[in-house]
Amino acid sequence: MAEIQTASRFAVTTEKSVAEAVEAVQAAVVPYQFGVLWHLDINQTLQAKGQEPVAPFHVLEVCSAPRARRALTLQQSTGYFLPCKIVVYQEDATGQTVIGLQRPQVLVDLTDNPPAALQELAQEVEASLMAAIRKAAQ
């Protein structure tokens, strides 16, 4: 497992197949009080629209209802990027499976004058989801 961290995203590589990684993410978020609201298989959608598939790519929308409520109470504009998205895909160049997310702290910083409490919540959410992603990758 290798970690990839940039200013805006966090990801890990895993030896698991994409399908195994998707299942692992679904299980790994639960102890952190998140649930998967929606799972999009990009290729399934592309094929349904008559398009050629790409390398496997899945988007899982995850939510912690108490945290989402708190975020929306602190600043409604956080709704623009809720729920959080975790992606699982096969990297074209290496064939490796990658699990990642856009960093919630970065997203919160894109809102107008985020209150300190919202920034703290984003840190908490980010730490929880990063831990879940690391666990899923093992």
N, C-alpha and C positions, 0 to 999 in steps of 0.2 A: 504494500500500500504506500503510495506516495501522495503527499498533500500538495495542492496547487492553491496558493493564496495570492490574490492581487488586491488592489485597493477596493475593487467592487465585487469580487466573487471569491467563493471558497469551494474547492472541489477536492476529491480524492480519487485515485485510481484503485481498482480492485481486480482480483483474479476471477471474480464471479462473472457469470454470464449476465447479460442485461436483464433477462427474466429473473434470475436469482437475485440480482441487486434490487430490482423493483420490489420483490417480495420482502427482502431484508429491510428496505426502507419502510415499508408499510408496518412491519413489526417493530422496528427500532424507534419510531416516533412516539409510540404509545406510552412508554414509561416517562416520557417528558410531557405528557398530557396534551399531545397533539393527535389528531386523527386525519386520515386522508379523506377529503371531501370529494375528490374527483381525480380520475386517472385518464390521461389522454395518451393513446398510442398514436404517434404522428403517422406512422406508416399505414395503419388501419384507416385513418382519415384520408390520407393521400390516395390510397387505392380505391376507397369509396367514391372519390371525386375523379377517378380515371387517371390519376397521376402515377408516375413511376415511384416506387419506394426509394428511400434513402437509407443510410446506415440506421440501425435501430435507435430510436429516440422517444423517450417517454417523459411526460410532464405530470408530476403529482402535486396537486394543490393540497396543502396541509394547513390545519387551523387548530389553535387552542382557543376555544370559545371565551374563557375568562380573559385571556390576554387580548384577544381581538376586541372584546367589549371595552376593556381598559384603554386600548389604543384609540378607539373611536370616541370614547368619552374625553380623552385628553386632547385629541385633535381630529376632527372629522376627515380631513384630507388624507389621513392614513388609509382610508378606504380605497384610494386609488391603487394601492399595491397589496391589498389583502385579498384572498389568503396568500400565504407564502408559497412559493413554488420551489420544488426540488426536482431537478432534472436527472435522468439516468439515460446515458447514451453510449454508443460505441464510437470511439474517436476514429475518424477516417484515416488519419496518418499512421496510427499505431495499432488499431484494432482493439485497444484496451477499453474496458468498461470504466466510465467516469460517472461519479455521483456528485452533484454540486448544487449550489444555490447562489442567488444574488444576495449579497450581505444586507440584512435588515437595517443595520446602522447607516449604511450608505443611502438606502431608500428613505429613511426618516430624515436624513440631512437634506434631501431634495425638497422637503416640505418647507413652507414659509415659517421661519422662526419656531422650530420645534421646541416645546418646553423640555426642561431637564428631565422631568419624569418620563417623558416619551422616549428620550434618548436612552435612559436607563432601561426601560422596557425593551427597546430594540436590542440593547446589549444582552439582556437576559434571553430573549428569543434567539438571537444569533448563537449564543453559547450553547443553548439547548439543541438547536438544529445541527450545529457543527458536531456536537457529541453524538447525536443520533446518526449522522452520516458516517462518522468514523466507525461507529459500532456496526452499521450496515455493511461497511466495506470489509470487515474482518472475515 
